[in-house]
Amino acid sequence: MPYLHGLATSTPHTADGAAARPGPRPIEPELTPGSTGGIPMPGARPERARTSLDRVSDLDVSVPQSGPGCVECEQAGGWWLHLRRCATCGHVGCCDTSPSQHATAHWRDTGHPMIRSYEPGEQWYWDYRSEQTHEGPQLAPPEHHPIDQGVPGPAGRVPQDWRRHLH
């Protein structure tokens, strides 16, 4: 299925990007509390090629993660959709789709430009400077939050209307 600026399409598009009938439909992954389904990082486009981060000074593969959940959400009693891990210092923050967007706030506060997904089965990196995804080395374990943590999480703090709070 071809992609056009974050839209999955089943029909061809004209040169100016307009869809032929019946038109594009948004990508809407099935998410339920406790599932491990994923939502793409804002700005990450499927058509962008991944590049390698084998020799980037912003990575510290030896630093452990800060914990199993978003540091700031845990302190405030909040919740998150997906988690991201700073590749420089190990800080775990919530994604840009989450209500509080702490991973991006961490980048703005510290200047640490590289994050890695902290979700099971995901190994991509994101560079805030270039707004591109990358492949890179393994980080110090664990490489993801506990499998039983669920998405969104943590259990017991996710409101019934959680989808209304997403960005």
MODELLER restraints for C-alpha pairs under 7 A, 6 or more apart:
rsr = mdl.restraints
at = mdl.atoms
rsr.add(forms.Gaussian(group=physical.xy_distance, feature=features.Distance(at['CA:1:A'], at['CA:8:A']), mean=6.67, stdev=0.5))
rsr.add(forms.Gaussian(group=physical.xy_distance, feature=features.Distance(at['CA:1:A'], at['CA:9:A']), mean=6.31, stdev=0.5))
rsr.add(forms.Gaussian(group=physical.xy_distance, feature=features.Distance(at['CA:1:A'], at['CA:10:A']), mean=6.15, stdev=0.5))
rsr.add(forms.Gaussian(group=physical.xy_distance, feature=features.Distance(at['CA:2:A'], at['CA:8:A']), mean=6.29, stdev=0.5))
rsr.add(forms.Gaussian(group=physical.xy_distance, feature=features.Distance(at['CA:2:A'], at['CA:9:A']), mean=5.80, stdev=0.5))
rsr.add(forms.Gaussian(group=physical.xy_distance, feature=features.Distance(at['CA:3:A'], at['CA:9:A']), mean=6.11, stdev=0.5))
rsr.add(forms.Gaussian(group=physical.xy_distance, feature=features.Distance(at['CA:5:A'], at['CA:45:A']), mean=6.82, stdev=0.5))
rsr.add(forms.Gaussian(group=physical.xy_distance, feature=features.Distance(at['CA:6:A'], at['CA:45:A']), mean=6.15, stdev=0.5))
rsr.add(forms.Gaussian(group=physical.xy_distance, feature=features.Distance(at['CA:7:A'], at['CA:24:A']), mean=6.33, stdev=0.5))
rsr.add(forms.Gaussian(group=physical.xy_distance, feature=features.Distance(at['CA:7:A'], at['CA:25:A']), mean=6.27, stdev=0.5))
rsr.add(forms.Gaussian(group=physical.xy_distance, feature=features.Distance(at['CA:7:A'], at['CA:26:A']), mean=5.14, stdev=0.5))
rsr.add(forms.Gaussian(group=physical.xy_distance, feature=features.Distance(at['CA:7:A'], at['CA:27:A']), mean=5.92, stdev=0.5))
rsr.add(forms.Gaussian(group=physical.xy_distance, feature=features.Distance(at['CA:8:A'], at['CA:24:A']), mean=6.36, stdev=0.5))
rsr.add(forms.Gaussian(group=physical.xy_distance, feature=features.Distance(at['CA:8:A'], at['CA:25:A']), mean=6.07, stdev=0.5))
rsr.add(forms.Gaussian(group=physical.xy_distance, feature=features.Distance(at['CA:8:A'], at['CA:26:A']), mean=6.21, stdev=0.5))
rsr.add(forms.Gaussian(group=physical.xy_distance, feature=features.Distance(at['CA:8:A'], at['CA:27:A']), mean=5.80, stdev=0.5))
rsr.add(forms.Gaussian(group=physical.xy_distance, feature=features.Distance(at['CA:9:A'], at['CA:24:A']), mean=4.76, stdev=0.5))
rsr.add(forms.Gaussian(group=physical.xy_distance, feature=features.Distance(at['CA:9:A'], at['CA:25:A']), mean=6.22, stdev=0.5))
rsr.add(forms.Gaussian(group=physical.xy_distance, feature=features.Distance(at['CA:11:A'], at['CA:19:A']), mean=6.99, stdev=0.5))
rsr.add(forms.Gaussian(group=physical.xy_distance, feature=features.Distance(at['CA:11:A'], at['CA:20:A']), mean=6.25, stdev=0.5))
rsr.add(forms.Gaussian(group=physical.xy_distance, feature=features.Distance(at['CA:11:A'], at['CA:23:A']), mean=6.71, stdev=0.5))
rsr.add(forms.Gaussian(group=physical.xy_distance, feature=features.Distance(at['CA:12:A'], at['CA:19:A']), mean=6.46, stdev=0.5))
rsr.add(forms.Gaussian(group=physical.xy_distance, feature=features.Distance(at['CA:12:A'], at['CA:20:A']), mean=5.99, stdev=0.5))
rsr.add(forms.Gaussian(group=physical.xy_distance, feature=features.Distance(at['CA:13:A'], at['CA:19:A']), mean=4.45, stdev=0.5))
rsr.add(forms.Gaussian(group=physical.xy_distance, feature=features.Distance(at['CA:13:A'], at['CA:20:A']), mean=5.63, stdev=0.5))
rsr.add(forms.Gaussian(group=physical.xy_distance, feature=features.Distance(at['CA:29:A'], at['CA:37:A']), mean=6.84, stdev=0.5))
rsr.add(forms.Gaussian(group=physical.xy_distance, feature=features.Distance(at['CA:29:A'], at['CA:39:A']), mean=6.85, stdev=0.5))
rsr.add(forms.Gaussian(group=physical.xy_distance, feature=features.Distance(at['CA:30:A'], at['CA:37:A']), mean=6.70, stdev=0.5))
rsr.add(forms.Gaussian(group=physical.xy_distance, feature=features.Distance(at['CA:31:A'], at['CA:37:A']), mean=5.83, stdev=0.5))
rsr.add(forms.Gaussian(group=physical.xy_distance, feature=features.Distance(at['CA:33:A'], at['CA:150:A']), mean=6.62, stdev=0.5))
rsr.add(forms.Gaussian(group=physical.xy_distance, feature=features.Distance(at['CA:33:A'], at['CA:151:A']), mean=5.54, stdev=0.5))
rsr.add(forms.Gaussian(group=physical.xy_distance, feature=features.Distance(at['CA:33:A'], at['CA:152:A']), mean=5.47, stdev=0.5))
rsr.add(forms.Gaussian(group=physical.xy_distance, feature=features.Distance(at['CA:34:A'], at['CA:150:A']), mean=3.89, stdev=0.5))
rsr.add(forms.Gaussian(group=physical.xy_distance, feature=features.Distance(at['CA:34:A'], at['CA:151:A']), mean=4.91, stdev=0.5))
rsr.add(forms.Gaussian(group=physical.xy_distance, feature=features.Distance(at['CA:34:A'], at['CA:152:A']), mean=6.51, stdev=0.5))
rsr.add(forms.Gaussian(group=physical.xy_distance, feature=features.Distance(at['CA:35:A'], at['CA:150:A']), mean=5.73, stdev=0.5))
rsr.add(forms.Gaussian(group=physical.xy_distance, feature=features.Distance(at['CA:35:A'], at['CA:151:A']), mean=5.30, stdev=0.5))
rsr.add(forms.Gaussian(group=physical.xy_distance, feature=features.Distance(at['CA:36:A'], at['CA:150:A']), mean=6.36, stdev=0.5))
rsr.add(forms.Gaussian(group=physical.xy_distance, feature=features.Distance(at['CA:36:A'], at['CA:151:A']), mean=5.61, stdev=0.5))
rsr.add(forms.Gaussian(group=physical.xy_distance, feature=features.Distance(at['CA:42:A'], at['CA:96:A']), mean=6.73, stdev=0.5))
rsr.add(forms.Gaussian(group=physical.xy_distance, feature=features.Distance(at['CA:43:A'], at['CA:131:A']), mean=6.35, stdev=0.5))
rsr.add(forms.Gaussian(group=physical.xy_distance, feature=features.Distance(at['CA:44:A'], at['CA:132:A']), mean=6.35, stdev=0.5))
rsr.add(forms.Gaussian(group=physical.xy_distance, feature=features.Distance(at['CA:44:A'], at['CA:133:A']), mean=6.45, stdev=0.5))
rsr.add(forms.Gaussian(group=physical.xy_distance, feature=features.Distance(at['CA:50:A'], at['CA:133:A']), mean=5.53, stdev=0.5))
rsr.add(forms.Gaussian(group=physical.xy_distance, feature=features.Distance(at['CA:50:A'], at['CA:134:A']), mean=4.65, stdev=0.5))
rsr.add(forms.Gaussian(group=physical.xy_distance, feature=features.Distance(at['CA:50:A'], at['CA:135:A']), mean=6.28, stdev=0.5))
rsr.add(forms.Gaussian(group=physical.xy_distance, feature=features.Distance(at['CA:51:A'], at['CA:134:A']), mean=4.79, stdev=0.5))
rsr.add(forms.Gaussian(group=physical.xy_distance, feature=features.Distance(at['CA:51:A'], at['CA:135:A']), mean=6.01, stdev=0.5))
rsr.add(forms.Gaussian(group=physical.xy_distance, feature=features.Distance(at['CA:52:A'], at['CA:134:A']), mean=5.64, stdev=0.5))
rsr.add(forms.Gaussian(group=physical.xy_distance, feature=features.Distance(at['CA:52:A'], at['CA:135:A']), mean=4.93, stdev=0.5))
rsr.add(forms.Gaussian(group=physical.xy_distance, feature=features.Distance(at['CA:52:A'], at['CA:136:A']), mean=5.67, stdev=0.5))
rsr.add(forms.Gaussian(group=physical.xy_distance, feature=features.Distance(at['CA:53:A'], at['CA:134:A']), mean=6.51, stdev=0.5))
rsr.add(forms.Gaussian(group=physical.xy_distance, feature=features.Distance(at['CA:53:A'], at['CA:135:A']), mean=6.11, stdev=0.5))
rsr.add(forms.Gaussian(group=physical.xy_distance, feature=features.Distance(at['CA:53:A'], at['CA:136:A']), mean=4.73, stdev=0.5))
rsr.add(forms.Gaussian(group=physical.xy_distance, feature=features.Distance(at['CA:54:A'], at['CA:136:A']), mean=5.77, stdev=0.5))
rsr.add(forms.Gaussian(group=physical.xy_distance, feature=features.Distance(at['CA:54:A'], at['CA:137:A']), mean=6.48, stdev=0.5))
rsr.add(forms.Gaussian(group=physical.xy_distance, feature=features.Distance(at['CA:58:A'], at['CA:88:A']), mean=5.62, stdev=0.5))
rsr.add(forms.Gaussian(group=physical.xy_distance, feature=features.Distance(at['CA:58:A'], at['CA:114:A']), mean=6.64, stdev=0.5))
rsr.add(forms.Gaussian(group=physical.xy_distance, feature=features.Distance(at['CA:59:A'], at['CA:87:A']), mean=5.07, stdev=0.5))
rsr.add(forms.Gaussian(group=physical.xy_distance, feature=features.Distance(at['CA:59:A'], at['CA:88:A']), mean=4.89, stdev=0.5))
rsr.add(forms.Gaussian(group=physical.xy_distance, feature=features.Distance(at['CA:60:A'], at['CA:87:A']), mean=6.11, stdev=0.5))
rsr.add(forms.Gaussian(group=physical.xy_distance, feature=features.Distance(at['CA:60:A'], at['CA:88:A']), mean=5.14, stdev=0.5))
rsr.add(forms.Gaussian(group=physical.xy_distance, feature=features.Distance(at['CA:61:A'], at['CA:138:A']), mean=6.75, stdev=0.5))
rsr.add(forms.Gaussian(group=physical.xy_distance, feature=features.Distance(at['CA:61:A'], at['CA:139:A']), mean=4.44, stdev=0.5))
rsr.add(forms.Gaussian(group=physical.xy_distance, feature=features.Distance(at['CA:61:A'], at['CA:140:A']), mean=5.68, stdev=0.5))
rsr.add(forms.Gaussian(group=physical.xy_distance, feature=features.Distance(at['CA:62:A'], at['CA:139:A']), mean=6.55, stdev=0.5))
rsr.add(forms.Gaussian(group=physical.xy_distance, feature=features.Distance(at['CA:62:A'], at['CA:140:A']), mean=5.21, stdev=0.5))
rsr.add(forms.Gaussian(group=physical.xy_distance, feature=features.Distance(at['CA:63:A'], at['CA:89:A']), mean=6.23, stdev=0.5))
rsr.add(forms.Gaussian(group=physical.xy_distance, feature=features.Distance(at['CA:63:A'], at['CA:90:A']), mean=5.96, stdev=0.5))
rsr.add(forms.Gaussian(group=physical.xy_distance, feature=features.Distance(at['CA:63:A'], at['CA:140:A']), mean=6.15, stdev=0.5))
rsr.add(forms.Gaussian(group=physical.xy_distance, feature=features.Distance(at['CA:64:A'], at['CA:90:A']), mean=5.62, stdev=0.5))
rsr.add(forms.Gaussian(group=physical.xy_distance, feature=features.Distance(at['CA:64:A'], at['CA:140:A']), mean=5.47, stdev=0.5))
rsr.add(forms.Gaussian(group=physical.xy_distance, feature=features.Distance(at['CA:64:A'], at['CA:141:A']), mean=6.75, stdev=0.5))
rsr.add(forms.Gaussian(group=physical.xy_distance, feature=features.Distance(at['CA:65:A'], at['CA:85:A']), mean=6.98, stdev=0.5))
rsr.add(forms.Gaussian(group=physical.xy_distance, feature=features.Distance(at['CA:65:A'], at['CA:90:A']), mean=4.13, stdev=0.5))
rsr.add(forms.Gaussian(group=physical.xy_distance, feature=features.Distance(at['CA:65:A'], at['CA:91:A']), mean=5.96, stdev=0.5))
rsr.add(forms.Gaussian(group=physical.xy_distance, feature=features.Distance(at['CA:65:A'], at['CA:92:A']), mean=6.53, stdev=0.5))
rsr.add(forms.Gaussian(group=physical.xy_distance, feature=features.Distance(at['CA:66:A'], at['CA:90:A']), mean=5.59, stdev=0.5))
rsr.add(forms.Gaussian(group=physical.xy_distance, feature=features.Distance(at['CA:66:A'], at['CA:91:A']), mean=5.06, stdev=0.5))
rsr.add(forms.Gaussian(group=physical.xy_distance, feature=features.Distance(at['CA:66:A'], at['CA:92:A']), mean=5.81, stdev=0.5))
rsr.add(forms.Gaussian(group=physical.xy_distance, feature=features.Distance(at['CA:67:A'], at['CA:92:A']), mean=6.74, stdev=0.5))
rsr.add(forms.Gaussian(group=physical.xy_distance, feature=features.Distance(at['CA:68:A'], at['CA:145:A']), mean=5.07, stdev=0.5))
rsr.add(forms.Gaussian(group=physical.xy_distance, feature=features.Distance(at['CA:68:A'], at['CA:146:A']), mean=6.66, stdev=0.5))
rsr.add(forms.Gaussian(group=physical.xy_distance, feature=features.Distance(at['CA:69:A'], at['CA:92:A']), mean=6.34, stdev=0.5))
rsr.add(forms.Gaussian(group=physical.xy_distance, feature=features.Distance(at['CA:69:A'], at['CA:145:A']), mean=6.88, stdev=0.5))
rsr.add(forms.Gaussian(group=physical.xy_distance, feature=features.Distance(at['CA:70:A'], at['CA:83:A']), mean=6.71, stdev=0.5))
rsr.add(forms.Gaussian(group=physical.xy_distance, feature=features.Distance(at['CA:70:A'], at['CA:92:A']), mean=5.06, stdev=0.5))
rsr.add(forms.Gaussian(group=physical.xy_distance, feature=features.Distance(at['CA:70:A'], at['CA:93:A']), mean=4.24, stdev=0.5))
rsr.add(forms.Gaussian(group=physical.xy_distance, feature=features.Distance(at['CA:70:A'], at['CA:94:A']), mean=5.47, stdev=0.5))
rsr.add(forms.Gaussian(group=physical.xy_distance, feature=features.Distance(at['CA:71:A'], at['CA:92:A']), mean=6.05, stdev=0.5))
rsr.add(forms.Gaussian(group=physical.xy_distance, feature=features.Distance(at['CA:71:A'], at['CA:93:A']), mean=6.13, stdev=0.5))
rsr.add(forms.Gaussian(group=physical.xy_distance, feature=features.Distance(at['CA:72:A'], at['CA:102:A']), mean=6.96, stdev=0.5))
rsr.add(forms.Gaussian(group=physical.xy_distance, feature=features.Distance(at['CA:73:A'], at['CA:79:A']), mean=5.81, stdev=0.5))
rsr.add(forms.Gaussian(group=physical.xy_distance, feature=features.Distance(at['CA:78:A'], at['CA:157:A']), mean=6.65, stdev=0.5))
rsr.add(forms.Gaussian(group=physical.xy_distance, feature=features.Distance(at['CA:79:A'], at['CA:153:A']), mean=5.68, stdev=0.5))
rsr.add(forms.Gaussian(group=physical.xy_distance, feature=features.Distance(at['CA:79:A'], at['CA:154:A']), mean=6.05, stdev=0.5))
rsr.add(forms.Gaussian(group=physical.xy_distance, feature=features.Distance(at['CA:79:A'], at['CA:157:A']), mean=5.98, stdev=0.5))
rsr.add(forms.Gaussian(group=physical.xy_distance, feature=features.Distance(at['CA:79:A'], at['CA:158:A']), mean=5.91, stdev=0.5))
rsr.add(forms.Gaussian(group=physical.xy_distance, feature=features.Distance(at['CA:80:A'], at['CA:94:A']), mean=5.63, stdev=0.5))
rsr.add(forms.Gaussian(group=physical.xy_distance, feature=features.Distance(at['CA:80:A'], at['CA:98:A']), mean=5.12, stdev=0.5))
rsr.add(forms.Gaussian(group=physical.xy_distance, feature=features.Distance(at['CA:80:A'], at['CA:99:A']), mean=6.89, stdev=0.5))
rsr.add(forms.Gaussian(group=physical.xy_distance, feature=features.Distance(at['CA:80:A'], at['CA:152:A']), mean=5.76, stdev=0.5))
rsr.add(forms.Gaussian(group=physical.xy_distance, feature=features.Distance(at['CA:80:A'], at['CA:153:A']), mean=5.60, stdev=0.5))
rsr.add(forms.Gaussian(group=physical.xy_distance, feature=features.Distance(at['CA:81:A'], at['CA:94:A']), mean=6.97, stdev=0.5))
rsr.add(forms.Gaussian(group=physical.xy_distance, feature=features.Distance(at['CA:81:A'], at['CA:95:A']), mean=6.93, stdev=0.5))
rsr.add(forms.Gaussian(group=physical.xy_distance, feature=features.Distance(at['CA:81:A'], at['CA:97:A']), mean=6.85, stdev=0.5))
rsr.add(forms.Gaussian(group=physical.xy_distance, feature=features.Distance(at['CA:81:A'], at['CA:98:A']), mean=5.11, stdev=0.5))
rsr.add(forms.Gaussian(group=physical.xy_distance, feature=features.Distance(at['CA:81:A'], at['CA:151:A']), mean=5.85, stdev=0.5))
rsr.add(forms.Gaussian(group=physical.xy_distance, feature=features.Distance(at['CA:81:A'], at['CA:152:A']), mean=4.25, stdev=0.5))
rsr.add(forms.Gaussian(group=physical.xy_distance, feature=features.Distance(at['CA:81:A'], at['CA:153:A']), mean=6.39, stdev=0.5))
rsr.add(forms.Gaussian(group=physical.xy_distance, feature=features.Distance(at['CA:82:A'], at['CA:94:A']), mean=5.81, stdev=0.5))
rsr.add(forms.Gaussian(group=physical.xy_distance, feature=features.Distance(at['CA:82:A'], at['CA:95:A']), mean=5.42, stdev=0.5))
rsr.add(forms.Gaussian(group=physical.xy_distance, feature=features.Distance(at['CA:82:A'], at['CA:98:A']), mean=6.94, stdev=0.5))
rsr.add(forms.Gaussian(group=physical.xy_distance, feature=features.Distance(at['CA:82:A'], at['CA:119:A']), mean=6.85, stdev=0.5))
rsr.add(forms.Gaussian(group=physical.xy_distance, feature=features.Distance(at['CA:82:A'], at['CA:151:A']), mean=6.75, stdev=0.5))
rsr.add(forms.Gaussian(group=physical.xy_distance, feature=features.Distance(at['CA:82:A'], at['CA:152:A']), mean=6.72, stdev=0.5))
rsr.add(forms.Gaussian(group=physical.xy_distance, feature=features.Distance(at['CA:83:A'], at['CA:92:A']), mean=6.64, stdev=0.5))
rsr.add(forms.Gaussian(group=physical.xy_distance, feature=features.Distance(at['CA:83:A'], at['CA:93:A']), mean=5.73, stdev=0.5))
rsr.add(forms.Gaussian(group=physical.xy_distance, feature=features.Distance(at['CA:83:A'], at['CA:94:A']), mean=4.55, stdev=0.5))
rsr.add(forms.Gaussian(group=physical.xy_distance, feature=features.Distance(at['CA:83:A'], at['CA:95:A']), mean=5.56, stdev=0.5))
rsr.add(forms.Gaussian(group=physical.xy_distance, feature=features.Distance(at['CA:83:A'], at['CA:117:A']), mean=6.45, stdev=0.5))
rsr.add(forms.Gaussian(group=physical.xy_distance, feature=features.Distance(at['CA:83:A'], at['CA:118:A']), mean=5.14, stdev=0.5))
rsr.add(forms.Gaussian(group=physical.xy_distance, feature=features.Distance(at['CA:83:A'], at['CA:119:A']), mean=6.32, stdev=0.5))
rsr.add(forms.Gaussian(group=physical.xy_distance, feature=features.Distance(at['CA:84:A'], at['CA:92:A']), mean=5.67, stdev=0.5))
rsr.add(forms.Gaussian(group=physical.xy_distance, feature=features.Distance(at['CA:84:A'], at['CA:93:A']), mean=5.39, stdev=0.5))
rsr.add(forms.Gaussian(group=physical.xy_distance, feature=features.Distance(at['CA:84:A'], at['CA:94:A']), mean=5.94, stdev=0.5))
rsr.add(forms.Gaussian(group=physical.xy_distance, feature=features.Distance(at['CA:84:A'], at['CA:95:A']), mean=6.07, stdev=0.5))
rsr.add(forms.Gaussian(group=physical.xy_distance, feature=features.Distance(at['CA:84:A'], at['CA:103:A']), mean=6.22, stdev=0.5))
rsr.add(forms.Gaussian(group=physical.xy_distance, feature=features.Distance(at['CA:84:A'], at['CA:115:A']), mean=6.13, stdev=0.5))
rsr.add(forms.Gaussian(group=physical.xy_distance, feature=features.Distance(at['CA:84:A'], at['CA:116:A']), mean=5.65, stdev=0.5))
rsr.add(forms.Gaussian(group=physical.xy_distance, feature=features.Distance(at['CA:84:A'], at['CA:117:A']), mean=4.64, stdev=0.5))
rsr.add(forms.Gaussian(group=physical.xy_distance, feature=features.Distance(at['CA:84:A'], at['CA:118:A']), mean=4.86, stdev=0.5))
rsr.add(forms.Gaussian(group=physical.xy_distance, feature=features.Distance(at['CA:85:A'], at['CA:91:A']), mean=5.65, stdev=0.5))
rsr.add(forms.Gaussian(group=physical.xy_distance, feature=features.Distance(at['CA:85:A'], at['CA:92:A']), mean=4.47, stdev=0.5))
rsr.add(forms.Gaussian(group=physical.xy_distance, feature=features.Distance(at['CA:85:A'], at['CA:93:A']), mean=6.41, stdev=0.5))
rsr.add(forms.Gaussian(group=physical.xy_distance, feature=features.Distance(at['CA:85:A'], at['CA:115:A']), mean=5.29, stdev=0.5))
rsr.add(forms.Gaussian(group=physical.xy_distance, feature=features.Distance(at['CA:85:A'], at['CA:116:A']), mean=5.14, stdev=0.5))
rsr.add(forms.Gaussian(group=physical.xy_distance, feature=features.Distance(at['CA:85:A'], at['CA:117:A']), mean=6.13, stdev=0.5))
rsr.add(forms.Gaussian(group=physical.xy_distance, feature=features.Distance(at['CA:85:A'], at['CA:118:A']), mean=5.64, stdev=0.5))
rsr.add(forms.Gaussian(group=physical.xy_distance, feature=features.Distance(at['CA:86:A'], at['CA:92:A']), mean=6.38, stdev=0.5))
rsr.add(forms.Gaussian(group=physical.xy_distance, feature=features.Distance(at['CA:86:A'], at['CA:114:A']), mean=6.10, stdev=0.5))
rsr.add(forms.Gaussian(group=physical.xy_distance, feature=features.Distance(at['CA:86:A'], at['CA:115:A']), mean=4.37, stdev=0.5))
rsr.add(forms.Gaussian(group=physical.xy_distance, feature=features.Distance(at['CA:86:A'], at['CA:116:A']), mean=6.40, stdev=0.5))
rsr.add(forms.Gaussian(group=physical.xy_distance, feature=features.Distance(at['CA:87:A'], at['CA:114:A']), mean=5.46, stdev=0.5))
rsr.add(forms.Gaussian(group=physical.xy_distance, feature=features.Distance(at['CA:87:A'], at['CA:115:A']), mean=5.09, stdev=0.5))
rsr.add(forms.Gaussian(group=physical.xy_distance, feature=features.Distance(at['CA:87:A'], at['CA:116:A']), mean=6.28, stdev=0.5))
rsr.add(forms.Gaussian(group=physical.xy_distance, feature=features.Distance(at['CA:88:A'], at['CA:112:A']), mean=6.22, stdev=0.5))
rsr.add(forms.Gaussian(group=physical.xy_distance, feature=features.Distance(at['CA:88:A'], at['CA:114:A']), mean=6.93, stdev=0.5))
rsr.add(forms.Gaussian(group=physical.xy_distance, feature=features.Distance(at['CA:93:A'], at['CA:102:A']), mean=4.92, stdev=0.5))
rsr.add(forms.Gaussian(group=physical.xy_distance, feature=features.Distance(at['CA:93:A'], at['CA:103:A']), mean=4.21, stdev=0.5))
rsr.add(forms.Gaussian(group=physical.xy_distance, feature=features.Distance(at['CA:94:A'], at['CA:101:A']), mean=5.43, stdev=0.5))
rsr.add(forms.Gaussian(group=physical.xy_distance, feature=features.Distance(at['CA:94:A'], at['CA:102:A']), mean=5.14, stdev=0.5))
rsr.add(forms.Gaussian(group=physical.xy_distance, feature=features.Distance(at['CA:94:A'], at['CA:103:A']), mean=5.34, stdev=0.5))
rsr.add(forms.Gaussian(group=physical.xy_distance, feature=features.Distance(at['CA:95:A'], at['CA:101:A']), mean=5.29, stdev=0.5))
rsr.add(forms.Gaussian(group=physical.xy_distance, feature=features.Distance(at['CA:95:A'], at['CA:102:A']), mean=6.83, stdev=0.5))
rsr.add(forms.Gaussian(group=physical.xy_distance, feature=features.Distance(at['CA:95:A'], at['CA:103:A']), mean=5.88, stdev=0.5))
rsr.add(forms.Gaussian(group=physical.xy_distance, feature=features.Distance(at['CA:96:A'], at['CA:104:A']), mean=6.91, stdev=0.5))
rsr.add(forms.Gaussian(group=physical.xy_distance, feature=features.Distance(at['CA:96:A'], at['CA:167:A']), mean=6.87, stdev=0.5))
rsr.add(forms.Gaussian(group=physical.xy_distance, feature=features.Distance(at['CA:97:A'], at['CA:166:A']), mean=5.37, stdev=0.5))
rsr.add(forms.Gaussian(group=physical.xy_distance, feature=features.Distance(at['CA:97:A'], at['CA:167:A']), mean=4.59, stdev=0.5))
rsr.add(forms.Gaussian(group=physical.xy_distance, feature=features.Distance(at['CA:98:A'], at['CA:166:A']), mean=5.43, stdev=0.5))
rsr.add(forms.Gaussian(group=physical.xy_distance, feature=features.Distance(at['CA:98:A'], at['CA:167:A']), mean=6.41, stdev=0.5))
rsr.add(forms.Gaussian(group=physical.xy_distance, feature=features.Distance(at['CA:99:A'], at['CA:165:A']), mean=5.78, stdev=0.5))
rsr.add(forms.Gaussian(group=physical.xy_distance, feature=features.Distance(at['CA:99:A'], at['CA:166:A']), mean=5.52, stdev=0.5))
rsr.add(forms.Gaussian(group=physical.xy_distance, feature=features.Distance(at['CA:99:A'], at['CA:167:A']), mean=6.57, stdev=0.5))
rsr.add(forms.Gaussian(group=physical.xy_distance, feature=features.Distance(at['CA:107:A'], at['CA:113:A']), mean=5.84, stdev=0.5))
rsr.add(forms.Gaussian(group=physical.xy_distance, feature=features.Distance(at['CA:113:A'], at['CA:127:A']), mean=5.64, stdev=0.5))
rsr.add(forms.Gaussian(group=physical.xy_distance, feature=features.Distance(at['CA:113:A'], at['CA:128:A']), mean=5.26, stdev=0.5))
rsr.add(forms.Gaussian(group=physical.xy_distance, feature=features.Distance(at['CA:113:A'], at['CA:129:A']), mean=6.37, stdev=0.5))
rsr.add(forms.Gaussian(group=physical.xy_distance, feature=features.Distance(at['CA:114:A'], at['CA:125:A']), mean=6.74, stdev=0.5))
rsr.add(forms.Gaussian(group=physical.xy_distance, feature=features.Distance(at['CA:114:A'], at['CA:126:A']), mean=5.72, stdev=0.5))
rsr.add(forms.Gaussian(group=physical.xy_distance, feature=features.Distance(at['CA:114:A'], at['CA:127:A']), mean=4.78, stdev=0.5))
rsr.add(forms.Gaussian(group=physical.xy_distance, feature=features.Distance(at['CA:114:A'], at['CA:128:A']), mean=6.53, stdev=0.5))
rsr.add(forms.Gaussian(group=physical.xy_distance, feature=features.Distance(at['CA:115:A'], at['CA:125:A']), mean=5.54, stdev=0.5))
rsr.add(forms.Gaussian(group=physical.xy_distance, feature=features.Distance(at['CA:115:A'], at['CA:126:A']), mean=5.31, stdev=0.5))
rsr.add(forms.Gaussian(group=physical.xy_distance, feature=features.Distance(at['CA:115:A'], at['CA:127:A']), mean=6.74, stdev=0.5))
rsr.add(forms.Gaussian(group=physical.xy_distance, feature=features.Distance(at['CA:116:A'], at['CA:123:A']), mean=6.80, stdev=0.5))
rsr.add(forms.Gaussian(group=physical.xy_distance, feature=features.Distance(at['CA:116:A'], at['CA:124:A']), mean=5.80, stdev=0.5))
rsr.add(forms.Gaussian(group=physical.xy_distance, feature=features.Distance(at['CA:116:A'], at['CA:125:A']), mean=4.22, stdev=0.5))
rsr.add(forms.Gaussian(group=physical.xy_distance, feature=features.Distance(at['CA:116:A'], at['CA:126:A']), mean=6.20, stdev=0.5))
rsr.add(forms.Gaussian(group=physical.xy_distance, feature=features.Distance(at['CA:117:A'], at['CA:123:A']), mean=6.13, stdev=0.5))
rsr.add(forms.Gaussian(group=physical.xy_distance, feature=features.Distance(at['CA:117:A'], at['CA:124:A']), mean=6.00, stdev=0.5))
rsr.add(forms.Gaussian(group=physical.xy_distance, feature=features.Distance(at['CA:117:A'], at['CA:125:A']), mean=6.47, stdev=0.5))
rsr.add(forms.Gaussian(group=physical.xy_distance, feature=features.Distance(at['CA:118:A'], at['CA:143:A']), mean=6.33, stdev=0.5))
rsr.add(forms.Gaussian(group=physical.xy_distance, feature=features.Distance(at['CA:118:A'], at['CA:144:A']), mean=4.34, stdev=0.5))
rsr.add(forms.Gaussian(group=physical.xy_distance, feature=features.Distance(at['CA:118:A'], at['CA:145:A']), mean=6.06, stdev=0.5))
rsr.add(forms.Gaussian(group=physical.xy_distance, feature=features.Distance(at['CA:119:A'], at['CA:144:A']), mean=5.00, stdev=0.5))
rsr.add(forms.Gaussian(group=physical.xy_distance, feature=features.Distance(at['CA:119:A'], at['CA:145:A']), mean=6.19, stdev=0.5))
rsr.add(forms.Gaussian(group=physical.xy_distance, feature=features.Distance(at['CA:120:A'], at['CA:144:A']), mean=5.25, stdev=0.5))
rsr.add(forms.Gaussian(group=physical.xy_distance, feature=features.Distance(at['CA:120:A'], at['CA:145:A']), mean=6.91, stdev=0.5))
rsr.add(forms.Gaussian(group=physical.xy_distance, feature=features.Distance(at['CA:120:A'], at['CA:147:A']), mean=6.84, stdev=0.5))
rsr.add(forms.Gaussian(group=physical.xy_distance, feature=features.Distance(at['CA:124:A'], at['CA:133:A']), mean=6.46, stdev=0.5))
rsr.add(forms.Gaussian(group=physical.xy_distance, feature=features.Distance(at['CA:124:A'], at['CA:134:A']), mean=5.89, stdev=0.5))
rsr.add(forms.Gaussian(group=physical.xy_distance, feature=features.Distance(at['CA:124:A'], at['CA:135:A']), mean=5.49, stdev=0.5))
rsr.add(forms.Gaussian(group=physical.xy_distance, feature=features.Distance(at['CA:125:A'], at['CA:133:A']), mean=5.47, stdev=0.5))
rsr.add(forms.Gaussian(group=physical.xy_distance, feature=features.Distance(at['CA:125:A'], at['CA:134:A']), mean=4.96, stdev=0.5))
rsr.add(forms.Gaussian(group=physical.xy_distance, feature=features.Distance(at['CA:125:A'], at['CA:135:A']), mean=6.04, stdev=0.5))
rsr.add(forms.Gaussian(group=physical.xy_distance, feature=features.Distance(at['CA:125:A'], at['CA:136:A']), mean=6.87, stdev=0.5))
rsr.add(forms.Gaussian(group=physical.xy_distance, feature=features.Distance(at['CA:126:A'], at['CA:132:A']), mean=5.86, stdev=0.5))
rsr.add(forms.Gaussian(group=physical.xy_distance, feature=features.Distance(at['CA:126:A'], at['CA:133:A']), mean=4.58, stdev=0.5))
rsr.add(forms.Gaussian(group=physical.xy_distance, feature=features.Distance(at['CA:126:A'], at['CA:134:A']), mean=6.20, stdev=0.5))
rsr.add(forms.Gaussian(group=physical.xy_distance, feature=features.Distance(at['CA:127:A'], at['CA:133:A']), mean=6.45, stdev=0.5))
rsr.add(forms.Gaussian(group=physical.xy_distance, feature=features.Distance(at['CA:152:A'], at['CA:158:A']), mean=6.88, stdev=0.5))
